[in-house]
Amino acid sequence: MISLEQIRLLEQKVTSAVELIRVLKEENATLRRGLDSAQRRMKELESLVEGFKTDQKEIESVIVRTLANLDDLEESASGAAHAARERPAVRPEPPARHADAPNPKPGAPNDAEARPRGGSELDIF
């Protein structure tokens, strides 16, 4: 037959099992909240990583376009310099003279040299 002492021992074991189940449920709930929080944070970070990847691709494409533009500029500059070297040198023509102006005598000062620079005096001689 079952004794009173066996019943008390059984009650003690059931009570400790119920307490253990309560503690484990609390721990489980805490772990689930932590997992949910970690998963939300992971999704945020994945979103940031995708944004960074997109930005990285855009930065790379801008750099590639800029380098291509610099190459084009360099090619056009070197092409212009090459063309300038191949062109014969052109001498500038002297300024045109008026038909009614007399040819100056060699060794004689021209009109600009003979006039005074002040402009208020007249050269009579």
N, CA, C and O atoms as a printed pandas DataFrame, in Angstrom:
     atom_number atom_name residue_name chain_id  residue_number  x_coord  y_coord  z_coord
0              1         N          MET        A               1    0.792   -1.148    0.000
1              2        CA          MET        A               1    0.000    0.000    0.000
2              3         C          MET        A               1    0.865    1.253    0.000
3              4         O          MET        A               1    2.048    1.191    0.335
4              5         N          ILE        A               2    0.294    2.365   -0.366
5              6        CA          ILE        A               2    1.028    3.611   -0.468
6              7         C          ILE        A               2    0.990    4.285    0.896
7              8         O          ILE        A               2   -0.046    4.391    1.553
8              9         N          SER        A               3    2.144    4.720    1.273
9             10        CA          SER        A               3    2.221    5.378    2.576
10            11         C          SER        A               3    2.149    6.889    2.418
11            12         O          SER        A               3    2.323    7.421    1.321
12            13         N          LEU        A               4    1.900    7.550    3.493
13            14        CA          LEU        A               4    1.787    9.008    3.510
14            15         C          LEU        A               4    3.131    9.642    3.109
15            16         O          LEU        A               4    3.179   10.693    2.470
16            17         N          GLU        A               5    4.162    8.997    3.489
17            18        CA          GLU        A               5    5.482    9.525    3.160
18            19         C          GLU        A               5    5.714    9.453    1.657
19            20         O          GLU        A               5    6.310   10.377    1.103
20            21         N          GLN        A               6    5.288    8.440    0.994
21            22        CA          GLN        A               6    5.433    8.320   -0.457
22            23         C          GLN        A               6    4.614    9.410   -1.165
23            24         O          GLN        A               6    5.052    9.946   -2.183
24            25         N          ILE        A               7    3.447    9.734   -0.640
25            26        CA          ILE        A               7    2.595   10.779   -1.212
26            27         C          ILE        A               7    3.288   12.137   -1.065
27            28         O          ILE        A               7    3.277   12.937   -2.001
28            29         N          ARG        A               8    3.876   12.398    0.074
29            30        CA          ARG        A               8    4.582   13.673    0.279
30            31         C          ARG        A               8    5.794   13.767   -0.638
31            32         O          ARG        A               8    6.076   14.841   -1.171
32            33         N          LEU        A               9    6.496   12.697   -0.830
33            34        CA          LEU        A               9    7.647   12.673   -1.739
34            35         C          LEU        A               9    7.185   12.929   -3.164
35            36         O          LEU        A               9    7.824   13.687   -3.894
36            37         N          LEU        A              10    6.097   12.314   -3.565
37            38        CA          LEU        A              10    5.547   12.521   -4.906
38            39         C          LEU        A              10    5.116   13.979   -5.080
39            40         O          LEU        A              10    5.381   14.587   -6.116
40            41         N          GLU        A              11    4.453   14.536   -4.064
41            42        CA          GLU        A              11    4.025   15.927   -4.133
42            43         C          GLU        A              11    5.232   16.847   -4.272
43            44         O          GLU        A              11    5.187   17.822   -5.021
44            45         N          GLN        A              12    6.305   16.545   -3.558
45            46        CA          GLN        A              12    7.521   17.361   -3.626
46            47         C          GLN        A              12    8.126   17.291   -5.029
47            48         O          GLN        A              12    8.552   18.312   -5.568
48            49         N          LYS        A              13    8.166   16.107   -5.618
49            50        CA          LYS        A              13    8.718   15.950   -6.969
50            51         C          LYS        A              13    7.840   16.666   -7.998
51            52         O          LYS        A              13    8.367   17.288   -8.920
52            53         N          VAL        A              14    6.522   16.594   -7.861
53            54        CA          VAL        A              14    5.622   17.290   -8.792
54            55         C          VAL        A              14    5.805   18.791   -8.646
55            56         O          VAL        A              14    5.854   19.507   -9.646
56            57         N          THR        A              15    5.904   19.269   -7.437
57            58        CA          THR        A              15    6.090   20.708   -7.203
58            59         C          THR        A              15    7.404   21.184   -7.825
59            60         O          THR        A              15    7.441   22.235   -8.466
60            61         N          SER        A              16    8.471   20.422   -7.640
61            62        CA          SER        A              16    9.757   20.831   -8.235
62            63         C          SER        A              16    9.692   20.742   -9.769
63            64         O          SER        A              16   10.311   21.555  -10.455
64            65         N          ALA        A              17    8.957   19.774  -10.310
65            66        CA          ALA        A              17    8.805   19.668  -11.758
66            67         C          ALA        A              17    8.012   20.855  -12.295
67            68         O          ALA        A              17    8.362   21.420  -13.331
68            69         N          VAL        A              18    6.942   21.237  -11.592
69            70        CA          VAL        A              18    6.142   22.402  -12.008
70            71         C          VAL        A              18    7.008   23.657  -11.973
71            72         O          VAL        A              18    6.939   24.480  -12.885
72            73         N          GLU        A              19    7.807   23.810  -10.949
73            74        CA          GLU        A              19    8.701   24.981  -10.838
74            75         C          GLU        A              19    9.717   24.983  -11.970
75            76         O          GLU        A              19    9.989   26.025  -12.567
76            77         N          LEU        A              20   10.273   23.828  -12.260
77            78        CA          LEU        A              20   11.242   23.719  -13.353
78            79         C          LEU        A              20   10.573   24.071  -14.681
79            80         O          LEU        A              20   11.165   24.774  -15.500
80            81         N          ILE        A              21    9.363   23.597  -14.900
81            82        CA          ILE        A              21    8.636   23.924  -16.140
82            83         C          ILE        A              21    8.389   25.423  -16.232
83            84         O          ILE        A              21    8.530   26.002  -17.309
84            85         N          ARG        A              22    8.023   26.067  -15.120
85            86        CA          ARG        A              22    7.797   27.514  -15.114
86            87         C          ARG        A              22    9.074   28.266  -15.481
87            88         O          ARG        A              22    9.040   29.185  -16.299
88            89         N          VAL        A              23   10.193   27.881  -14.884
89            90        CA          VAL        A              23   11.482   28.524  -15.167
90            91         C          VAL        A              23   11.857   28.319  -16.635
91            92         O          VAL        A              23   12.315   29.254  -17.292
92            93         N          LEU        A              24   11.669   27.118  -17.145
93            94        CA          LEU        A              24   12.018   26.838  -18.542
94            95         C          LEU        A              24   11.119   27.623  -19.510
95            96         O          LEU        A              24   11.591   28.070  -20.556
96            97         N          LYS        A              25    9.849   27.793  -19.180
97            98        CA          LYS        A              25    8.959   28.590  -20.029
98            99         C          LYS        A              25    9.410   30.047  -20.070
99           100         O          LYS        A              25    9.408   30.668  -21.133
100          101         N          GLU        A              26    9.797   30.593  -18.916
101          102        CA          GLU        A              26   10.293   31.972  -18.875
102          103         C          GLU        A              26   11.564   32.111  -19.707
103          104         O          GLU        A              26   11.721   33.062  -20.473
104          105         N          GLU        A              27   12.456   31.161  -19.544
105          106        CA          GLU        A              27   13.702   31.179  -20.317
106          107         C          GLU        A              27   13.411   31.068  -21.813
107          108         O          GLU        A              27   14.030   31.752  -22.627
108          109         N          ASN        A              28   12.462   30.200  -22.166
109          110        CA          ASN        A              28   12.077   30.030  -23.558
110          111         C          ASN        A              28   11.520   31.339  -24.125
111          112         O          ASN        A              28   11.872   31.733  -25.237
112          113         N          ALA        A              29   10.654   32.008  -23.363
113          114        CA          ALA        A              29   10.080   33.280  -23.811
114          115         C          ALA        A              29   11.175   34.334  -23.983
115          116         O          ALA        A              29   11.161   35.098  -24.948
116          117         N          THR        A              30   12.117   34.372  -23.049
117          118        CA          THR        A              30   13.230   35.318  -23.140
118          119         C          THR        A              30   14.075   35.034  -24.376
119          120         O          THR        A              30   14.456   35.958  -25.095
120          121         N          LEU        A              31   14.367   33.764  -24.624
121          122        CA          LEU        A              31   15.158   33.391  -25.801
122          123         C          LEU        A              31   14.417   33.734  -27.096
123          124         O          LEU        A              31   15.030   34.192  -28.061
124          125         N          ARG        A              32   13.121   33.515  -27.116
125          126        CA          ARG        A              32   12.340   33.845  -28.321
126          127         C          ARG        A              32   12.347   35.354  -28.585
127          128         O          ARG        A              32   12.476   35.785  -29.731
128          129         N          ARG        A              33   12.208   36.158  -27.518
129          130        CA          ARG        A              33   12.260   37.618  -27.692
130          131         C          ARG        A              33   13.632   38.031  -28.231
131          132         O          ARG        A              33   13.731   38.871  -29.126
132          133         N          GLY        A              34   14.688   37.429  -27.673
133          134        CA          GLY        A              34   16.043   37.736  -28.155
134          135         C          GLY        A              34   16.225   37.327  -29.607
135          136         O          GLY        A              34   16.856   38.042  -30.385
136          137         N          LEU        A              35   15.668   36.167  -29.971
137          138        CA          LEU        A              35   15.761   35.692  -31.350
138          139         C          LEU        A              35   15.011   36.633  -32.287
139          140         O          LEU        A              35   15.522   36.990  -33.349
140          141         N          ASP        A              36   13.798   37.038  -31.900
141          142        CA          ASP        A              36   13.028   37.971  -32.726
142          143         C          ASP        A              36   13.774   39.286  -32.913
143          144         O          ASP        A              36   13.825   39.831  -34.015
144          145         N          SER        A              37   14.348   39.787  -31.832
145          146        CA          SER        A              37   15.113   41.032  -31.900
146          147         C          SER        A              37   16.328   40.870  -32.810
147          148         O          SER        A              37   16.624   41.744  -33.625
148          149         N          ALA        A              38   17.027   39.748  -32.665
149          150        CA          ALA        A              38   18.208   39.493  -33.496
150          151         C          ALA        A              38   17.821   39.357  -34.969
151          152         O          ALA        A              38   18.550   39.827  -35.842
152          153         N          GLN        A              39   16.689   38.722  -35.253
153          154        CA          GLN        A              39   16.259   38.577  -36.643
154          155         C          GLN        A              39   15.873   39.922  -37.246
155          156         O          GLN        A              39   16.171   40.185  -38.411
156          157         N          ARG        A              40   15.211   40.781  -36.463
157          158        CA          ARG        A              40   14.876   42.120  -36.955
158          159         C          ARG        A              40   16.151   42.901  -37.257
159          160         O          ARG        A              40   16.267   43.547  -38.299
160          161         N          ARG        A              41   17.091   42.832  -36.341
161          162        CA          ARG        A              41   18.366   43.548  -36.539
162          163         C          ARG        A              41   19.116   43.003  -37.750
163          164         O          ARG        A              41   19.724   43.757  -38.509
164          165         N          MET        A              42   19.063   41.679  -37.920
165          166        CA          MET        A              42   19.728   41.057  -39.068
166          167         C          MET        A              42   19.102   41.559  -40.374
167          168         O          MET        A              42   19.824   41.822  -41.336
168          169         N          LYS        A              43   17.784   41.696  -40.422
169          170        CA          LYS        A              43   17.119   42.205  -41.618
170          171         C          LYS        A              43   17.512   43.655  -41.876
171          172         O          LYS        A              43   17.726   44.046  -43.024
172          173         N          GLU        A              44   17.609   44.459  -40.805
173          174        CA          GLU        A              44   18.049   45.848  -40.963
174          175         C          GLU        A              44   19.457   45.899  -41.542
175          176         O          GLU        A              44   19.736   46.682  -42.450
176          177         N          LEU        A              45   20.338   45.061  -41.010
177          178        CA          LEU        A              45   21.721   45.044  -41.482
178          179         C          LEU        A              45   21.805   44.551  -42.927
179          180         O          LEU        A              45   22.596   45.070  -43.715
180          181         N          GLU        A              46   20.994   43.554  -43.276
181          182        CA          GLU        A              46   20.977   43.079  -44.660
182          183         C          GLU        A              46   20.524   44.185  -45.592
183          184         O          GLU        A              46   21.051   44.333  -46.695
184          185         N          SER        A              47   19.547   44.962  -45.149
185          186        CA          SER        A              47   19.075   46.091  -45.948
186          187         C          SER        A              47   20.189   47.125  -46.128
187          188         O          SER        A              47   20.388   47.651  -47.223
188          189         N          LEU        A              48   20.906   47.408  -45.048
189          190        CA          LEU        A              48   22.030   48.345  -45.137
190          191         C          LEU        A              48   23.111   47.818  -46.076
191          192         O          LEU        A              48   23.672   48.576  -46.868
192          193         N          VAL        A              49   23.401   46.531  -45.990
193          194        CA          VAL        A              49   24.424   45.934  -46.854
194          195         C          VAL        A              49   24.004   46.054  -48.319
195          196         O          VAL        A              49   24.827   46.377  -49.176
196          197         N          GLU        A              50   22.733   45.798  -48.606
197          198        CA          GLU        A              50   22.242   45.930  -49.979
198          199         C          GLU        A              50   22.366   47.376  -50.452
199          200         O          GLU        A              50   22.744   47.633  -51.595
200          201         N          GLY        A              51   22.045   48.314  -49.569
201          202        CA          GLY        A              51   22.201   49.730  -49.911
202          203         C          GLY        A              51   23.653   50.079  -50.195
203          204         O          GLY        A              51   23.950   50.805  -51.144
204          205         N          PHE        A              52   24.553   49.561  -49.373
205          206        CA          PHE        A              52   25.977   49.809  -49.600
206          207         C          PHE        A              52   26.444   49.190  -50.913
207          208         O          PHE        A              52   27.246   49.786  -51.632
208          209         N          LYS        A              53   25.948   48.005  -51.222
209          210        CA          LYS        A              53   26.321   47.361  -52.491
210          211         C          LYS        A              53   25.844   48.192  -53.668
211          212         O          LYS        A              53   26.575   48.379  -54.640
212          213         N          THR        A              54   24.616   48.690  -53.579
213          214        CA          THR        A              54   24.079   49.530  -54.645
214          215         C          THR        A              54   24.906   50.799  -54.780
215          216         O          THR        A              54   25.260   51.200  -55.889
216          217         N          ASP        A              55   25.214   51.431  -53.654
217          218        CA          ASP        A              55   26.040   52.643  -53.676
218          219         C          ASP        A              55   27.415   52.340  -54.247
219          220         O          ASP        A              55   27.959   53.131  -55.018
220          221         N          GLN        A              56   27.977   51.201  -53.872
221          222        CA          GLN        A              56   29.301   50.798  -54.365
222          223         C          GLN        A              56   29.275   50.665  -55.889
223          224         O          GLN        A              56   30.183   51.134  -56.575
224          225         N          LYS        A              57   28.236   50.027  -56.409
225          226        CA          LYS        A              57   28.129   49.863  -57.866
226          227         C          LYS        A              57   28.006   51.220  -58.546
227          228         O          LYS        A              57   28.613   51.447  -59.592
228          229         N          GLU        A              58   27.228   52.120  -57.961
229          230        CA          GLU        A              58   27.070   53.456  -58.531
230          231         C          GLU        A              58   28.396   54.212  -58.497
231          232         O          GLU        A              58   28.759   54.879  -59.466
232          233         N          ILE        A              59   29.111   54.109  -57.388
233          234        CA          ILE        A              59   30.420   54.771  -57.273
234          235         C          ILE        A              59   31.376   54.222  -58.323
235          236         O          ILE        A              59   32.086   54.985  -58.979
236          237         N          GLU        A              60   31.397   52.908  -58.483
237          238        CA          GLU        A              60   32.274   52.298  -59.481
238          239         C          GLU        A              60   31.925   52.757  -60.880
239          240         O          GLU        A              60   32.822   53.041  -61.675
240          241         N          SER        A              61   30.637   52.839  -61.203
241          242        CA          SER        A              61   30.257   53.262  -62.547
242          243         C          SER        A              61   30.623   54.731  -62.778
243          244         O          SER        A              61   31.031   55.096  -63.880
244          245         N          VAL        A              62   30.481   55.577  -61.749
245          246        CA          VAL        A              62   30.869   56.981  -61.885
246          247         C          VAL        A              62   32.380   57.093  -62.093
247          248         O          VAL        A              62   32.838   57.893  -62.909
248          249         N          ILE        A              63   33.144   56.300  -61.365
249          250        CA          ILE        A              63   34.601   56.325  -61.520
250          251         C          ILE        A              63   34.993   55.860  -62.919
251          252         O          ILE        A              63   35.874   56.452  -63.543
252          253         N          VAL        A              64   34.354   54.817  -63.410
253          254        CA          VAL        A              64   34.664   54.303  -64.745
254          255         C          VAL        A              64   34.327   55.353  -65.799
255          256         O          VAL        A              64   35.103   55.571  -66.730
256          257         N          ARG        A              65   33.158   56.013  -65.657
257          258        CA          ARG        A              65   32.797   57.059  -66.616
258          259         C          ARG        A              65   33.781   58.220  -66.556
259          260         O          ARG        A              65   34.163   58.769  -67.590
260          261         N          THR        A              66   34.190   58.592  -65.351
261          262        CA          THR        A              66   35.135   59.699  -65.196
262          263         C          THR        A              66   36.483   59.350  -65.825
263          264         O          THR        A              66   37.094   60.183  -66.495
264          265         N          LEU        A              67   36.945   58.122  -65.608
265          266        CA          LEU        A              67   38.212   57.702  -66.222
266          267         C          LEU        A              67   38.102   57.678  -67.742
267          268         O          LEU        A              67   39.048   58.049  -68.437
268          269         N          ALA        A              68   36.960   57.249  -68.261
269          270        CA          ALA        A              68   36.756   57.259  -69.712
270          271         C          ALA        A              68   36.779   58.693  -70.239
271          272         O          ALA        A              68   37.367   58.962  -71.286
272          273         N          ASN        A              69   36.140   59.611  -69.515
273          274        CA          ASN        A              69   36.170   61.016  -69.922
274          275         C          ASN        A              69   37.591   61.569  -69.905
275          276         O          ASN        A              69   37.985   62.313  -70.803
276          277         N          LEU        A              70   38.358   61.200  -68.878
277          278        CA          LEU        A              70   39.753   61.652  -68.814
278          279         C          LEU        A              70   40.572   61.071  -69.960
279          280         O          LEU        A              70   41.418   61.764  -70.525
280          281         N          ASP        A              71   40.334   59.810  -70.310
281          282        CA          ASP        A              71   41.021   59.206  -71.450
282          283         C          ASP        A              71   40.675   59.944  -72.737
283          284         O          ASP        A              71   41.554   60.238  -73.546
284          285         N          ASP        A              72   39.383   60.245  -72.925
285          286        CA          ASP        A              72   38.968   60.986  -74.120
286          287         C          ASP        A              72   39.634   62.356  -74.162
287          288         O          ASP        A              72   40.099   62.794  -75.214
288          289         N          LEU        A              73   39.679   63.031  -73.013
289          290        CA          LEU        A              73   40.309   64.342  -72.949
290          291         C          LEU        A              73   41.791   64.248  -73.270
291          292         O          LEU        A              73   42.331   65.081  -73.998
292          293         N          GLU        A              74   42.440   63.239  -72.729
293          294        CA          GLU        A              74   43.872   63.049  -72.985
294          295         C          GLU        A              74   44.116   62.758  -74.456
295          296         O          GLU        A              74   45.053   63.290  -75.050
296          297         N          GLU        A              75   43.273   61.912  -75.048
297          298        CA          GLU        A              75   43.432   61.585  -76.467
298          299         C          GLU        A              75   43.219   62.817  -77.339
299          300         O          GLU        A              75   43.962   63.038  -78.295
300          301         N          SER        A              76   42.208   63.618  -77.013
301          302        CA          SER        A              76   41.959   64.809  -77.824
302          303         C          SER        A              76   43.092   65.820  -77.652
303          304         O          SER        A              76   43.468   66.494  -78.611
304          305         N          ALA        A              77   43.636   65.931  -76.446
305          306        CA          ALA        A              77   44.747   66.855  -76.218
306          307         C          ALA        A              77   45.999   66.393  -76.949
307          308         O          ALA        A              77   46.705   67.203  -77.549
308          309         N          SER        A              78   46.276   65.089  -76.900
309          310        CA          SER        A              78   47.468   64.594  -77.597
310          311         C          SER        A              78   47.263   64.658  -79.100
311          312         O          SER        A              78   48.224   64.881  -79.837
312          313         N          GLY        A              79   46.041   64.470  -79.573
313          314        CA          GLY        A              79   45.753   64.592  -81.008
314          315         C          GLY        A              79   45.926   66.022  -81.481
315          316         O          GLY        A              79   46.449   66.251  -82.572
316          317         N          ALA        A              80   45.496   66.993  -80.680
317          318        CA          ALA        A              80   45.646   68.400  -81.037
318          319         C          ALA        A              80   47.125   68.793  -81.031
319          320         O          ALA        A              80   47.569   69.546  -81.898
320          321         N          ALA        A              81   47.880   68.292  -80.067
321          322        CA          ALA        A              81   49.315   68.597  -80.012
322          323         C          ALA        A              81   50.027   67.964  -81.201
323          324         O          ALA        A              81   50.920   68.579  -81.784
324          325         N          HIS        A              82   49.647   66.757  -81.565
325          326        CA          HIS        A              82   50.250   66.065  -82.705
326          327         C          HIS        A              82   49.931   66.821  -83.991
327          328         O          HIS        A              82   50.803   66.985  -84.845
328          329         N          ALA        A              83   48.697   67.281  -84.136
329          330        CA          ALA        A              83   48.302   68.025  -85.329
330          331         C          ALA        A              83   49.042   69.354  -85.396
331          332         O          ALA        A              83   49.408   69.795  -86.486
332          333         N          ALA        A              84   49.267   69.990  -84.280
333          334        CA          ALA        A              84   49.981   71.272  -84.255
334          335         C          ALA        A              84   51.439   71.081  -84.660
335          336         O          ALA        A              84   52.012   71.958  -85.305
336          337         N          ARG        A              85   52.042   69.970  -84.300
337          338        CA          ARG        A              85   53.433   69.709  -84.686
338          339         C          ARG        A              85   53.551   69.454  -86.178
339          340         O          ARG        A              85   54.559   69.805  -86.791
340          341         N          GLU        A              86   52.540   68.851  -86.764
341          342        CA          GLU        A              86   52.602   68.520  -88.179
342          343         C          GLU        A              86   52.268   69.712  -89.062
343          344         O          GLU        A              86   52.682   69.727  -90.221
344          345         N          ARG        A              87   51.551   70.702  -88.581
345          346        CA          ARG        A              87   51.195   71.887  -89.356
346          347         C          ARG        A              87   52.427   72.750  -89.564
347          348         O          ARG        A              87   53.210   72.921  -88.630
348          349         N          PRO        A              88   52.632   73.317  -90.792
349          350        CA          PRO        A              88   53.777   74.220  -90.999
350          351         C          PRO        A              88   53.560   75.513  -90.222
351          352         O          PRO        A              88   52.429   75.954  -90.019
352          353         N          ALA        A              89   54.659   76.101  -89.798
353          354        CA          ALA        A              89   54.574   77.351  -89.046
354          355         C          ALA        A              89   54.087   78.457  -89.968
355          356         O          ALA        A              89   54.595   78.595  -91.081
356          357         N          VAL        A              90   53.148   79.222  -89.544
357          358        CA          VAL        A              90   52.594   80.321  -90.328
358          359         C          VAL        A              90   53.119   81.610  -89.732
359          360         O          VAL        A              90   52.976   81.875  -88.539
360          361         N          ARG        A              91   53.754   82.432  -90.625
361          362        CA          ARG        A              91   54.261   83.711  -90.162
362          363         C          ARG        A              91   53.126   84.723  -90.164
363          364         O          ARG        A              91   52.331   84.773  -91.102
364          365         N          PRO        A              92   53.055   85.516  -89.126
365          366        CA          PRO        A              92   52.022   86.556  -89.141
366          367         C          PRO        A              92   52.375   87.621  -90.161
367          368         O          PRO        A              92   53.537   88.005  -90.294
368          369         N          GLU        A              93   51.388   88.089  -90.869
369          370        CA          GLU        A              93   51.617   89.128  -91.880
370          371         C          GLU        A              93   51.781   90.467  -91.180
371          372         O          GLU        A              93   51.152   90.719  -90.152
372          373         N          PRO        A              94   52.645   91.344  -91.750
373          374        CA          PRO        A              94   52.794   92.679  -91.157
374          375         C          PRO        A              94   51.488   93.443  -91.317
375          376         O          PRO        A              94   50.686   93.131  -92.197
376          377         N          PRO        A              95   51.274   94.437  -90.475
377          378        CA          PRO        A              95   50.026   95.194  -90.577
378          379         C          PRO        A              95   49.912   95.879  -91.936
379          380         O          PRO        A              95   50.910   96.324  -92.503
380          381         N          ALA        A              96   48.717   95.957  -92.437
381          382        CA          ALA        A              96   48.475   96.563  -93.753
382          383         C          ALA        A              96   48.745   98.060  -93.684
383          384         O          ALA        A              96   48.428   98.730  -92.702
384          385         N          ARG        A              97   49.352   98.566  -94.780
385          386        CA          ARG        A              97   49.656  100.003  -94.865
386          387         C          ARG        A              97   48.617  100.654  -95.756
387          388         O          ARG        A              97   48.095  100.051  -96.693
388          389         N          HIS        A              98   48.343  101.880  -95.438
389          390        CA          HIS        A              98   47.420  102.643  -96.287
390          391         C          HIS        A              98   48.120  103.005  -97.582
391          392         O          HIS        A              98   49.332  103.223  -97.593
392          393         N          ALA        A              99   47.393  103.069  -98.641
393          394        CA          ALA        A              99   47.972  103.370  -99.957
394          395         C          ALA        A              99   48.541  104.777 -100.015
395          396         O          ALA        A              99   49.520  105.009 -100.725
396          397         N          ASP        A             100   47.965  105.710  -99.299
397          398        CA          ASP        A             100   48.443  107.089  -99.367
398          399         C          ASP        A             100   49.569  107.382  -98.385
399          400         O          ASP        A             100   50.108  108.489  -98.401
400          401         N          ALA        A             101   49.942  106.439  -97.537
401          402        CA          ALA        A             101   51.018  106.676  -96.586
402          403         C          ALA        A             101   52.351  106.496  -97.281
403          404         O          ALA        A             101   52.546  105.504  -97.983
404          405         N          PRO        A             102   53.288  107.445  -97.102
405          406        CA          PRO        A             102   54.598  107.319  -97.761
406          407         C          PRO        A             102   55.412  106.227  -97.097
407          408         O          PRO        A             102   55.269  105.965  -95.903
408          409         N          ASN        A             103   56.272  105.590  -97.888
409          410        CA          ASN        A             103   57.183  104.595  -97.348
410          411         C          ASN        A             103   58.247  105.311  -96.547
411          412         O          ASN        A             103   58.807  106.297  -97.026
412          413         N          PRO        A             104   58.541  104.859  -95.361
413          414        CA          PRO        A             104   59.563  105.545  -94.565
414          415         C          PRO        A             104   60.937  105.314  -95.147
415          416         O          PRO        A             104   61.207  104.292  -95.778
416          417         N          LYS        A             105   61.796  106.286  -94.918
417          418        CA          LYS        A             105   63.172  106.172  -95.378
418          419         C          LYS        A             105   63.923  105.290  -94.411
419          420         O          LYS        A             105   63.673  105.327  -93.206
420          421         N          PRO        A             106   64.844  104.496  -94.928
421          422        CA          PRO        A             106   65.621  103.676  -94.012
422          423         C          PRO        A             106   66.404  104.555  -93.049
423          424         O          PRO        A             106   67.030  105.533  -93.457
424          425         N          GLY        A             107   66.367  104.208  -91.792
425          426        CA          GLY        A             107   67.094  104.941  -90.766
426          427         C          GLY        A             107   66.328  106.129  -90.225
427          428         O          GLY        A             107   66.757  106.704  -89.224
428          429         N          ALA        A             108   65.214  106.535  -90.831
429          430        CA          ALA        A             108   64.441  107.672  -90.354
430          431         C          ALA        A             108   63.451  107.191  -89.304
431          432         O          ALA        A             108   62.902  106.096  -89.431
432          433         N          PRO        A             109   63.214  107.985  -88.273
433          434        CA          PRO        A             109   62.252  107.557  -87.253
434          435         C          PRO        A             109   60.838  107.582  -87.820
435          436         O          PRO        A             109   60.499  108.433  -88.642
436          437         N          ASN        A             110   60.033  106.650  -87.374
437          438        CA          ASN        A             110   58.645  106.644  -87.855
438          439         C          ASN        A             110   57.852  107.698  -87.099
439          440         O          ASN        A             110   58.362  108.301  -86.155
440          441         N          ASP        A             111   56.605  107.925  -87.510
441          442        CA          ASP        A             111   55.785  108.993  -86.934
442          443         C          ASP        A             111   55.567  108.805  -85.438
443          444         O          ASP        A             111   55.558  109.780  -84.686
444          445         N          ALA        A             112   55.395  107.590  -85.011
445          446        CA          ALA        A             112   55.121  107.350  -83.601
446          447         C          ALA        A             112   56.305  107.730  -82.742
447          448         O          ALA        A             112   56.134  108.180  -81.609
448          449         N          GLU        A             113   57.538  107.548  -83.283
449          450        CA          GLU        A             113   58.726  107.888  -82.511
450          451         C          GLU        A             113   58.954  109.396  -82.497
451          452         O          GLU        A             113   59.530  109.921  -81.544
452          453         N          ALA        A             114   58.516  110.097  -83.531
453          454        CA          ALA        A             114   58.762  111.527  -83.639
454          455         C          ALA        A             114   57.803  112.328  -82.780
455          456         O          ALA        A             114   58.142  113.439  -82.372
456          457         N          ARG        A             115   56.640  111.818  -82.495
457          458        CA          ARG        A             115   55.666  112.563  -81.702
458          459         C          ARG        A             115   56.030  112.524  -80.223
459          460         O          ARG        A             115   56.528  111.513  -79.730
460          461         N          PRO        A             116   55.785  113.607  -79.528
461          462        CA          PRO        A             116   56.033  113.578  -78.092
462          463         C          PRO        A             116   54.968  112.732  -77.404
463          464         O          PRO        A             116   53.831  112.644  -77.866
464          465         N          ARG        A             117   55.343  112.133  -76.332
465          466        CA          ARG        A             117   54.445  111.241  -75.622
466          467         C          ARG        A             117   53.446  111.986  -74.766
467          468         O          ARG        A             117   52.401  111.411  -74.462
468          469         N          GLY        A             118   53.672  113.164  -74.371
469          470        CA          GLY        A             118   52.760  113.922  -73.520
470          471         C          GLY        A             118   51.470  114.232  -74.227
471          472         O          GLY        A             118   50.416  114.205  -73.592
472          473         N          GLY        A             119   51.496  114.522  -75.496
473          474        CA          GLY        A             119   50.298  114.793  -76.248
474          475         C          GLY        A             119   49.823  116.232  -76.139
475          476         O          GLY        A             119   48.988  116.642  -76.945
476          477         N          SER        A             120   50.307  117.021  -75.186
477          478        CA          SER        A             120   49.846  118.410  -75.069
478          479         C          SER        A             120   50.770  119.373  -75.798
479          480         O          SER        A             120   50.381  120.519  -76.024
480          481         N          GLU        A             121   51.987  118.958  -76.181
481          482        CA          GLU        A             121   52.913  119.828  -76.887
482          483         C          GLU        A             121   52.906  119.493  -78.363
483          484         O          GLU        A             121   52.724  118.334  -78.735
484          485         N          LEU        A             122   53.098  120.474  -79.192
485          486        CA          LEU        A             122   53.180  120.258  -80.637
486          487         C          LEU        A             122   54.630  120.253  -81.057
487          488         O          LEU        A             122   55.452  121.023  -80.559
488          489         N          ASP        A             123   54.920  119.371  -81.982
489          490        CA          ASP        A             123   56.270  119.313  -82.510
490          491         C          ASP        A             123   56.327  120.181  -83.745
491          492         O          ASP        A             123   55.771  119.828  -84.785
492          493         N          ILE        A             124   56.998  121.316  -83.636
493          494        CA          ILE        A             124   57.032  122.257  -84.743
494          495         C          ILE        A             124   58.186  121.936  -85.667
495          496         O          ILE        A             124   58.079  122.174  -86.870
496          497         N          PHE        A             125   59.237  121.428  -85.180
497          498        CA          PHE        A             125   60.428  121.208  -86.006
498          499         C          PHE        A             125   60.486  119.833  -86.534
499          500         O          PHE        A             125   61.426  119.485  -87.249
